[in-house]
């Protein structure tokens, strides 16, 4: 079989590597840093542990499938998956709170009706039915198949069945997520709930297509899961599966360029001058870095009008080591919504203004002994989506964002500030250092409609033998999407261009 050179040890790259090794290929992964996992990292200090990337998992079936297809030992034999319940607690700007049960439409409807009143739960439940229709229409072409050559079919038609809305003698239908919130949900808090599902991926609900309704639907339908010991344990399990299947990892090996022989990818050249020949090259890097590795450079977005990567937001994270144990019944995840959503989105879009407004903040409080020195302490992760283009070397910017996140955490957990032993701040610059993603930007999942601006470059490239994998390629960012991209790339290499996805 063939020789495969994989650039980067992110989750998508490792998912592809394990599948290719099982198919009989000799796979070598070249990773610039000293560890695997891409953005799925862990910070440890004084007996505390923190996930610095994703903290929760949706669609665990993607990784279950990976482990089934690469060996007899199932995923649950390697990691412990715990369904998070409630899925999330939401604290709205007006002080209203609601805890949403995990993967229960009836439970969510009842919780929203009780907390918000006015038929809020019924309207949200009806929205989920329409979101499911959008999911059914887009699931296969967006997640399970290579990007269609006639991708404009996905770009031009909106799959979300919007409800007709009469306004000033005109009948209109929602074309953005924000319009769904205003016209169909009819409650600022429900609109904030809906918008936060897009904002968590760095998407502005005012411009995200209505098809982004699949994002809250995925979480609702397939549940929210935590990996005991932290999501980093999932990365460890995938890495170990790769090693068991004969994948070779070379850490501290930065790729300078992709070799081109007779118009085909023929291997990689490392920064130290080492040349490694290969029959196929799989790149888990962002578009800017991939351009630098090819000569002549591939265009930035291939054949789709992908959202320009340099404008993608990043994440600002504060890790808190707390004295005092976690109270019984505390929610694993609390979302504290911004007091002024429009200002938040304007700042995220332009990174302009006198100072950053308070953002929407996610507070993660896992009940996990593995992440704390003892039951008299607690580890907490605060995160917010922020413009990646800010100057993070300015102490004032970091200090202000840190204060915003701590204020939100205090609103979610009164008295939290008094429990802080120490804190660690991580900016998009840290993401850049660890993953080489330009300015620490974070990729979003692929979405239909929007004239193709929310699609990602295809897994194949115009250079035969070179493939894209991971969050910067089809089907986009997020843990499940990274795993899906690995399956698609492996299928394209093993079965050839006629591969159309698993049935």
HELIX and SHEET records of a PDB file:
HELIX    1   1 UNK A   11  UNK A   22  1                                  12    
HELIX    2   2 UNK A   61  UNK A   69  1                                   9    
HELIX    3   3 UNK A   75  UNK A   77  5                                   3    
HELIX    4   4 UNK A  105  UNK A  116  1                                  12    
HELIX    5   5 UNK A  120  UNK A  139  1                                  20    
HELIX    6   6 UNK A  140  UNK A  144  3                                   5    
HELIX    7   7 UNK A  152  UNK A  156  1                                   5    
HELIX    8   8 UNK A  177  UNK A  179  1                                   3    
HELIX    9   9 UNK A  180  UNK A  185  3                                   6    
HELIX   10  10 UNK A  188  UNK A  199  1                                  12    
HELIX   11  11 UNK A  210  UNK A  212  5                                   3    
HELIX   12  12 UNK A  213  UNK A  222  1                                  10    
HELIX   13  13 UNK A  232  UNK A  244  1                                  13    
HELIX   14  14 UNK A  287  UNK A  293  1                                   7    
HELIX   15  15 UNK A  309  UNK A  311  5                                   3    
HELIX   16  16 UNK A  341  UNK A  350  1                                  10    
HELIX   17  17 UNK A  369  UNK A  371  5                                   3    
HELIX   18  18 UNK A  395  UNK A  412  1                                  18    
HELIX   19  19 UNK A  417  UNK A  419  5                                   3    
HELIX   20  20 UNK A  428  UNK A  435  1                                   8    
HELIX   21  21 UNK A  438  UNK A  440  5                                   3    
HELIX   22  22 UNK A  450  UNK A  452  5                                   3    
HELIX   23  23 UNK A  479  UNK A  495  1                                  17    
SHEET    1   A 5 UNK A 248  UNK A 251  0                                        
SHEET    2   A 5 UNK A  26  UNK A  31  1                                        
SHEET    3   A 5 UNK A   3  UNK A   7  1                                        
SHEET    4   A 5 UNK A 280  UNK A 283  1                                        
SHEET    5   A 5 UNK A 466  UNK A 468  1                                        
SHEET    1   B 2 UNK A  42  UNK A  45  0                                        
SHEET    2   B 2 UNK A  48  UNK A  51 -1                                        
SHEET    1   C 2 UNK A  81  UNK A  83  0                                        
SHEET    2   C 2 UNK A 225  UNK A 227 -1                                        
SHEET    1   D 7 UNK A  97  UNK A 100  0                                        
SHEET    2   D 7 UNK A  88  UNK A  91 -1                                        
SHEET    3   D 7 UNK A 333  UNK A 336  1                                        
SHEET    4   D 7 UNK A 361  UNK A 364 -1                                        
SHEET    5   D 7 UNK A 377  UNK A 386 -1                                        
SHEET    6   D 7 UNK A 314  UNK A 323 -1                                        
SHEET    7   D 7 UNK A 420  UNK A 426 -1                                        
SHEET    1   E 2 UNK A 165  UNK A 167  0                                        
SHEET    2   E 2 UNK A 170  UNK A 172 -1                                        
SHEET    1   F 3 UNK A 255  UNK A 261  0                                        
SHEET    2   F 3 UNK A 264  UNK A 270 -1                                        
SHEET    3   F 3 UNK A 275  UNK A 277 -1                                        
END                                                                             
